[in-house]
Amino acid sequence: MGINVSEDLKKGSIEDPDCIMCGECTGACKKGVLRFGTRKI
């Protein structure tokens, strides 16, 4: 999707409207720091 994951992670989460939650970034993350989940607001 062309999302700048590195920049979004500096903010603490990826909340880009272009994110379709495909999971490609979690599978491609070499450091294993990305994951899907829910959080309380």
VEXVO-447311 format. One record per residue: residue in three letters; x, y, z of N, C-alpha, C in turn. Coordinates in steps of 0.02 Angstrom, whole numbers, plus 50000, padded with zeros to 5 digits. Each point is the difference from the previous one (the first is absolute). Layout:
# residues N
ALAXYZXYZXYZ ...
This chain:
# residues 41
MET500414994050000499595006050000500435006350000 GLY500654999350007500435005849999499995004050065 ILE499804996850054499975003450065500705000450030 ASN500195005750026500655000950032499964997450071 VAL500094993550008499934996750065500495002750051 SER500615001349979500515002550047499795006650031 GLU499745004549960499775006550026499414999250047 ASP499534995749982499414999050043500194996950067 LEU500494995550000500204996850062500305005050049 LYS500305005349976500265005250044499435003250040 LYS499404999849973499415002650034499694994950048 GLY500224993749994499764994950046499504995149970 SER499705001849943499534995549968499915002049927 ILE499754995449961499875001449930499265001349993 GLU499845006249985499305001949992499915003549934 ASP500294997349948499975002949934499354997949967 PRO499635004749971499364998149968500094995349941 ASP500614999549973500134995549944500124992850023 CYS500094999050065500134993350026499374995749993 ILE500074994249968499424995649991500074993850045 MET500475000250048500114994650047500134993349966 CYS500415000349948500164993949963500514995750037 GLY500395003050044500494996250039500684999349966 GLU500075002749941500644999449964500585003050040 CYS499885005550035500545003350038500224995650059 THR499534996550031500194995850057500424994049977 GLY499844997349942500384994449973500695002149974 ALA500055006249977500635002549972500465003150051 CYS499755001150061500405003450051500574995450023 LYS500625002049986500574995950016500154999850075 LYS499775005050037500135000350072499434997250041 GLY499444998549968499434997050035499655004750049 VAL500025006549987499705004750046499295002049981 LEU499784998149940499325001749979499534994350015 ARG499405001750022499494994950011499315003349998 PHE499514995849987499305002450000499734998950070 GLY499555004350020499684999250064499485005450012 THR499694999650056499515005150019500265003650062 ARG499755005850011500205003850059499405003850027 LYS500025001350063499465003850031500115007449985 ILE499475003449986500045007249987499745003850059 
